[in-house]
Amino acid sequence: MTDILFYILATGLVGLSVCTVTLPNMLHSAIALVGSFVLTAALYIMLHIEFLALAQIMLYVGGIIVFMLLIILLTTGLGADDKLSRINKKKWIINGVIIEILFAGLLYFFLNNSSHLDGSSTKALPVTIDQIGIRLLSTENGFIVPFEVVSLLLLAALVGAVVIARKDAQEDQ
């Protein structure tokens, strides 16, 4: 039963990911991205990594997507008629179905030809939230430097979005 649920979630995740990068409307792409983040969290729950699933929902769905939606709504004219909105939707649906079938075929092929895997792999030890926090924010063998780099990258993205929005506002005047 869990295998079937995994295949359903993985197929939905691939479909939403393809929609995220191919939809011409940025708002629809952001909504598809929310769906892919939620399905990723569901996969984490299936793997019994509840902390990572909670972090996925809180950080990505709760924070970054809201940030992206605000930037999209502030910087683009979503109601404007453009050439990209007049694409052939039937063609995109057929392409999406073909990609889904290819992905399902690849999954089936690799799972049935996994004879090189044996059952001798060991199970990972359980990790507490305290251990994750100490490892994340420690200066020796930790992740404090990448954590700070990501925060600076997000700050630069915020400043860049404000600059882009401000240039558009100045051009309209």
Backbone as a ProteinNet text record, in pm:
[ID]
protein_1_A
[PRIMARY]
MTDILFYILATGLVGLSVCTVTLPNMLHSAIALVGSFVLTAALYIMLHIEFLALAQIMLYVGGIIVFMLLIILLTTGLGADDKLSRINKKKWIINGVIIEILFAGLLYFFLNNSSHLDGSSTKALPVTIDQIGIRLLSTENGFIVPFEVVSLLLLAALVGAVVIARKDAQEDQ
[TERTIARY]
82.3	0	86.7	196.9	282.1	353.2	381.2	443.8	350.4	224	126.2	113.6	109.1	100.9	224.7	342.4	465.3	459.3	415.3	408.2	309.3	198.8	101	161.2	225.9	287.1	401.6	485.4	598.4	550.9	447.8	394.7	333.3	259.5	203.3	311.6	418.5	529.9	598.1	620	681.5	588.3	459.9	364.6	359.5	354.6	351.4	483.9	594.5	724	733.7	683.6	682.1	592.4	477.5	387.8	455.1	534.3	601.2	693	765.1	861.3	804.2	685.3	633.2	511.7	442.8	324.3	364.9	294.5	333.2	295.6	194.7	152.2	231.7	302.5	387.6	308	187	104.6	65.8	29	-4.2	119.2	234.6	358.5	386.8	363.9	386.8	289.1	166.1	68.5	108.8	159.2	208.4	330	412.3	527.1	482.8	376.7	321.7	279.9	211.5	169.2	286.9	393.1	509.7	579.9	582	640.1	558	426.7	340.8	359.5	368.8	390.4	528.7	626.9	759.3	752.2	677.2	658.8	587.2	492.2	423.5	521.1	613.3	715.2	806.1	840	920.4	845.9	715.9	637.2	637.3	628.7	635.2	768.7	875.2	1008.1	1032.6	929.8	937	1038.7	1044	1129.1	1034.4	963	858.8	913.7	1032.8	1090.7	1117.7	1172.7	1200.6	1071.5	968.4	838.7	780.6	790.6	741.2	821.6	953.3	1036.1	1002.9	976.1	938.3	811	711.9	584.7	602.7	670	681.9	769.9	884.5	977.3	937.1	915.5	890.8	748.6	652.4	513.4	472.6	512.7	470.3	545.8	672.2	752.8	790.1	861.6	916	806.7	706.1	599.1	519.8	492.4	423.4	508.2	636.8	729.1	725.9	731.3	728.7	596.6	486.1	356	344.2	394.2	390.8	474.7	592.2	677.6	611.1	551	484	368.7	289	173.6	213.8	327.9	371	444.1	508.6	594.2	538.5	433.3	382.9	239.1	200.1	60.8	-8.5	-66.5	-125.8	-250.4	-318.3	-438.5	-411.3	-287.2	-254.5	-261.2	-311.3	-320.8	-185	-133	-4.5	-13.4	89.1	89.8	106.6	173.4	196.7	68.8	-32.6	-155.2	-240.8	-204.8	-282.3	-219.6	-146.6	-83.1	-184.9	-149	-235.8	-231.4	-338	-339.9	-346.6	-408.9	-417.8	-277.5	-191.8	-54.1	21.9	3.2	72.1	22.3	-106.9	-161.6	-107.2	-102.4	-49.7	97.7	175.2	316.4	332.2	247.3	253.2	222	122	87.2	201.3	263.4	376.8	491.9	522.1	629.6	595.8	470.7	428.9	444.4	405.3	417.1	563.9	648.8	791.7	851.7	812.3	862.2	816.7	690.8	640.2	712.6	739.3	814.3	956	1021.6	1156.7	1156.7	1058.9	1048.9	1030.2	941	915.3	1041	1112.2	1234.4	1339.8	1365.8	1471.8	1436	1309.9	1272	1273.8	1241.6	1245.8	1385.9	1477.7	1615.5	1710.5	1662.8	1747.2	1799.2	1847	1896.8	2030.8	2099.4	2227.7	2211.4	2091.3	2067.3	2041.2	2106.7	2078.8	2018	1971.2	1903.6	1997.7	2126.6	2223.4	2244.6	2168.8	2189.1	2136.9	2205.9	2168.3	2073.1	1995.8	1899.2	1966.8	1932.7	1992.1	1940.4	2024.4	1984.1	1888.7	1795.6	1705.1	1780.3	1737.9	1802	1700.7	1743.4	1653.4	1665.9	1568.9	1570.8	1688.6	1725	1840.8	1968.7	1985.4	2104.8	2105.7	1989.1	1981.6	2019.7	1967.5	1998.2	2144.8	2202.6	2344.7	2429.9	2394.9	2472	2455	2335	2307.7	2382.4	2388.8	2444	2580.7	2647.6	2780.1	2884.9	2993.9	3099.6	3197.7	3213.3	3302.3	3218.5	3245.8	3172.5	3022	2985.5	2844.6	2809.7	2692.3	2641.5	2610.9	2682.7	2655	2691.7	2801.4	2842.8	2743.1	2703.6	2600.5	2468.1	2435	2313.2	2317.6	2429.7	2444.7	2450.7	2512.6	2518.7	2378.7	2297.4	2159.4	2080.8	2102.2	2030.5	2073.3	2200.6	2245.5	2189.9	2180.2	2123.5	1975.7	1901.2	1760.7	1747.1	1836.2	1835.4	1864.8	1960.7	1992	1873.7	1802.5	1684.2	1575.5	1558.1	1457.8	1493.2	1619.3	1662.4	1648.2	1685.3	1670.3	1525.4	1434.8	1292.6	1240.5	1285.1	1242.9	1297.1	1421.6	1481.2	1406	1372.6	1298.3	1160.7	1092.5	959.4	967.8	1070.7	1084.9	1114.6	1196.3	1224.8	1098.3	1013	887.1	795.9	793.6	709.3	759.7	890.3	945	920.5	921.5	898.4	752.8	660.2	518.2	484.1	564.7	532.1	568.9
-120.2	0	126.6	120.9	239.8	261.9	152.1	168.1	240.9	204.2	268.7	416.7	446.1	585.9	662.9	598.8	664.7	697.1	602.2	625.7	736.1	740.3	846.9	982.4	990.2	1116.4	1157	1061.7	1093.6	1139	1073.7	1114.1	1253.2	1279.5	1413.2	1518.3	1482.4	1575.4	1608.2	1508.4	1533	1617.9	1586.9	1664.6	1810.4	1834.9	1973	2044.5	1972	2034	2075.3	1990.3	2025.3	2146.4	2149.2	2265	2391.7	2380.1	2496.7	2563.5	2485.5	2545.2	2569.6	2518.5	2535.7	2626.6	2652.4	2737.1	2880.5	2944.5	3080.3	3186.2	3161.9	3257.6	3232	3333.3	3315.3	3284.4	3334.8	3305.3	3158.2	3104.6	2962.5	2876.3	2920.4	2847.8	2846.1	2957.9	2963.3	2872.5	2863.7	2774.3	2629	2595.9	2460.3	2430.1	2531.1	2513.6	2484.8	2550.1	2521.4	2374.4	2327.5	2187.2	2091.6	2124.2	2035.8	2036.6	2150.8	2154.6	2071.4	2076.9	1999.3	1849.5	1810.4	1668.5	1622.6	1709.6	1675.4	1652.8	1735.8	1716.2	1584.5	1547.5	1419.2	1302.8	1315.8	1211.3	1203.6	1318.1	1317.6	1247.4	1268.3	1201.7	1051.4	1009.7	865.7	805.5	883.3	836.4	851.5	894.7	915.5	1023.1	1128.4	1243.8	1361.4	1354.8	1453.1	1593.2	1603.9	1736.6	1805.7	1732.3	1790.7	1824.9	1743.8	1774.2	1902.7	1917.6	2039.8	2161.2	2145.8	2256.1	2289.9	2189	2210.7	2293.6	2257.9	2330.4	2472	2485.6	2617.6	2711.9	2664.9	2753.7	2779.8	2675.3	2694.1	2737.5	2659.8	2694.7	2820.2	2828.8	2942	3069.9	3062.2	3182.4	3220.4	3134.7	3170.2	3186.1	3099.8	3111.9	3240.5	3275.7	3402.2	3518.5	3511.4	3612.9	3619.5	3502	3499	3552.1	3514.9	3562.3	3713.5	3768.4	3914.2	3981.9	3928.4	3986.8	3975.4	3860	3841.6	3940.9	3953.4	4042	4188.1	4222.7	4362.2	4402.4	4307.7	4345.8	4311.2	4231.6	4192.2	4236.6	4254.8	4283.1	4152.3	4086.9	3955.9	3964.7	4076.5	4088.1	4128.7	4160.7	4204.6	4087.6	4115.6	4012.7	4000.5	3879.9	3858.7	3738.4	3722	3614.7	3478.2	3472.6	3344.1	3281.4	3361.8	3304.8	3240.7	3257.6	3200.7	3073.6	3000	2878.8	2766.3	2662.9	2548.1	2461.9	2467	2394.6	2244.4	2200.4	2057.2	1999.4	2075.5	2031.1	2015.8	2108.7	2101.8	1985.3	1956.8	1844.6	1713.5	1701.1	1578.6	1561.4	1669.8	1662.3	1623	1675.8	1640.2	1493.7	1441.2	1299.6	1211.6	1250.5	1172.7	1171.4	1286.1	1293.1	1208.7	1212	1130.1	981.4	938.8	797.3	755.7	841.7	811.1	800	889.3	885	757.2	720.7	598.3	476.1	475.5	366	355.9	470.4	469.9	418.8	462.4	413	261.2	213.1	68.6	-6.6	43.8	-21	-27.5	84.9	87.2	9.2	6.5	-69.8	-220.1	-263	-405.7	-455.3	-368.3	-406.7	-367.2	-367.6	-329.7	-453.5	-552.5	-676.5	-655.6	-547.4	-522	-475.8	-440.3	-399.5	-521.8	-530.5	-639.8	-584.2	-667.9	-625.5	-601.1	-586.7	-572.5	-427	-334.5	-194.5	-172.8	-90.6	-65.4	51.5	52.3	158.8	274.2	396.2	513.2	528.5	582.5	607.3	726.2	726.9	841.4	967.1	1079.1	1206.5	1297	1366.1	1457.5	1597.5	1680.4	1819.2	1894.7	1861.4	1925.7	1897.5	1773.3	1738.2	1809.7	1824.1	1896	2042.1	2104.8	2245.8	2267.8	2178.5	2192.4	2175.8	2078.6	2056.6	2172.6	2227.3	2335.9	2463.1	2494.8	2623.1	2613.7	2500.3	2491	2546	2595.3	2655	2549.9	2440	2332.7	2218.7	2178.5	2070.8	2096.9	2221.8	2258	2331	2389.3	2453.8	2601.6	2667.8	2807.9	2896.5	2866.2	2948.7	2936.2	2815.8	2808.9	2871.5	2860.3	2921.6	3072.6	3134.1	3278.3	3318.5	3235.9	3265.7	3264.4	3167.3	3161.7	3283.3	3327.8	3447.1	3570.8	3582.7	3694.9	3684.5	3563.9	3543.5	3584.9	3548.3	3589.5	3741	3802.9	3948	4014	3960.3	4014.6	3998.1	3885	3863.9	3964.7	3994.7	4093	4231.7	4270.3	4401.6	4407	4299.5	4295.6	4307	4241.2	4250.1	4392.1	4458.7	4597.2	4687.1	4665.8	4747	4725.1	4600.3	4571.9	4636.3	4624.8	4685.4	4837	4896.1	5040.3	5090.7	5016.2	5054.1	5050.9	4949.4	4940.7	5056.8	5096.2	5207.6	5338.6	5355.5	5477.8	5482.2	5366.9	5364.8	5396.9	5361.1	5387.8	5535.6	5613.4	5755.3	5839.3
0	0	0	77.1	81.3	-51.4	-124.3	-255.8	-351.8	-348.9	-436.8	-400.6	-270.1	-226.4	-269.5	-258.6	-302.9	-452	-532.7	-676.6	-710.5	-639.7	-663.1	-627	-509.4	-467.6	-560.5	-599.7	-687.3	-824.9	-877.2	-1007.6	-999	-893.4	-874.5	-857.6	-786.5	-767.4	-899.2	-981.7	-1112.6	-1198.4	-1197.4	-1276.8	-1233.9	-1102.2	-1054.2	-1079.9	-1073	-1102	-1248.3	-1336.7	-1479.4	-1501.9	-1434.5	-1446.3	-1395.2	-1289.1	-1232.2	-1333.6	-1410.1	-1503.6	-1642	-1673.2	-1809.2	-1818.6	-1709.2	-1718.2	-1751.8	-1843.8	-1883.6	-1779.3	-1700.8	-1598.8	-1471.4	-1421.9	-1305	-1179.8	-1168	-1051.7	-1050.6	-1165.4	-1173.1	-1144.8	-1188.9	-1159.8	-1010.5	-944	-799.5	-725.3	-772.6	-709.3	-731.3	-850.2	-875.2	-787.5	-762.3	-674.7	-531.6	-485.7	-353	-345.6	-449.7	-452.1	-449.7	-523.1	-523.3	-387.7	-319.4	-185	-87.2	-98.2	-8.7	-35.3	-161.9	-192	-146.9	-153.4	-101.1	49.6	119.5	263.8	291.3	206.9	224.3	206.2	110.6	94.6	216.8	275.1	397.2	509.9	518.5	622.7	599.3	473.2	444.2	486	481	520.5	670.4	744.2	889.5	927	846.9	876.1	900.3	1011.1	1038.1	1057	1115.5	1136.9	1003.8	909	778.1	703.9	721.4	659.1	717.3	847.9	912.1	867.4	857.6	810.1	665.3	583.6	443.3	434.7	513.7	510.6	564.5	678.4	741.1	660.7	615.1	546.4	403.2	327.4	185	156.5	203.8	174.1	250.3	375.4	456.8	431.4	400	388.2	247.6	181.3	51.4	-53.3	-49.5	-148.4	-126.8	-2.3	23	-27.4	-4.2	-53.4	-206.2	-272.2	-417.9	-472.6	-410.5	-457.7	-445	-334.5	-319.5	-427	-454.7	-557.5	-694.4	-723.7	-852.3	-865.9	-760.6	-768.6	-773.7	-714.2	-714.4	-842.3	-905.9	-1018.9	-1156.4	-1165.1	-1296.5	-1313.3	-1436.6	-1467.9	-1502.9	-1404.7	-1429.3	-1516.6	-1516.4	-1597.2	-1740.3	-1772.1	-1907.2	-2003.8	-2122.5	-2224.9	-2293.5	-2294	-2359.4	-2452.2	-2534	-2632.6	-2567.3	-2452.7	-2387.8	-2334.9	-2304.7	-2249.8	-2357.1	-2484.3	-2593.8	-2650.6	-2568.8	-2617.9	-2626.8	-2698	-2716.9	-2590.4	-2511.2	-2384.6	-2406	-2513.9	-2542.1	-2563.8	-2631.7	-2655.6	-2524	-2432.2	-2303.8	-2220.3	-2226	-2149.8	-2204.8	-2337.6	-2398.2	-2361.8	-2367.3	-2328.4	-2182.7	-2096	-1954.7	-1931.1	-2001.4	-1987.2	-2037	-2147.9	-2199.8	-2099.8	-2040.9	-1941.5	-1820.1	-1774.8	-1660.6	-1691.3	-1812.1	-1849.6	-1857.2	-1914.8	-1919.6	-1779.7	-1690.7	-1553.9	-1483.9	-1499.9	-1438.5	-1494.9	-1626.6	-1686.7	-1633.2	-1616.6	-1560	-1416	-1336.7	-1200	-1197.6	-1282.9	-1289.7	-1330.4	-1431	-1478.3	-1368.8	-1302.6	-1202.7	-1077.6	-1041.6	-923	-948.8	-1068.7	-1099.7	-1129	-1165.3	-1195.2	-1083.7	-963.5	-849.8	-778.5	-855.7	-796.3	-726.1	-758.2	-693.9	-548.9	-510.5	-372.9	-287.2	-175.6	-84	44.3	126.9	249.4	364.3	337.3	446	488	434.5	472.5	613.9	687.1	825.9	832.3	936.8	957.2	1031.6	994.6	1058.2	1200.5	1285.7	1423.2	1429.1	1521.6	1532.3	1578	1526.3	1555.5	1623.3	1728.3	1798.3	1740.8	1773.9	1726.8	1787.8	1911.4	1974.1	1895.6	1852.8	1775.6	1641.1	1578.8	1451.2	1471.1	1576.2	1603.5	1634	1712.7	1745.4	1620.6	1538	1414.7	1316.9	1310.1	1216.4	1253.8	1381.4	1423.9	1490.5	1482.4	1542.8	1446.9	1503.8	1421.3	1370.8	1443	1398.8	1343	1219.7	1151.9	1149.4	1141.2	1137.8	1009.5	1012.5	891.5	914.2	1002.9	1031	912.4	842.6	728.3	613.1	570.2	465.2	508.1	636	688.3	670	700.6	684.7	537.3	453	310.1	249.6	289.3	239.3	286.2	410.1	456.9	377.7	344	260.9	119.4	66.9	-66.4	-69.3	33.5	40.1	55	130.3	142.7	8.1	-65.8	-198.4	-293.4	-285	-369.6	-335.9	-207.5	-166	-217.2	-204.3	-254.2	-406	-475	-620.5	-663.9	-592.7	-627	-608.2	-502.6	-479.7	-589.6	-631.4	-738.5	-869.2	-900.9	-1023.8	-1019.5	-905.6	-893.3	-902.6	-847.9	-851.6	-993	-1070.5	-1208.8	-1290.7	-1272.3	-1345.8	-1310	-1184.4	-1142.6	-1201.9	-1213.8	-1271.1	-1421.8	-1489.7	-1634.1	-1667.3	-1578.2	-1602.5	-1592.7	-1521.1	-1500.7	-1616.7
[MASK]
+++++++++++++++++++++++++++++++++++++++++++++++++++++++++++++++++++++++++++++++++++++++++++++++++++++++++++++++++++++++++++++++++++++++++++++++++++++++++++++++++++++++++++++

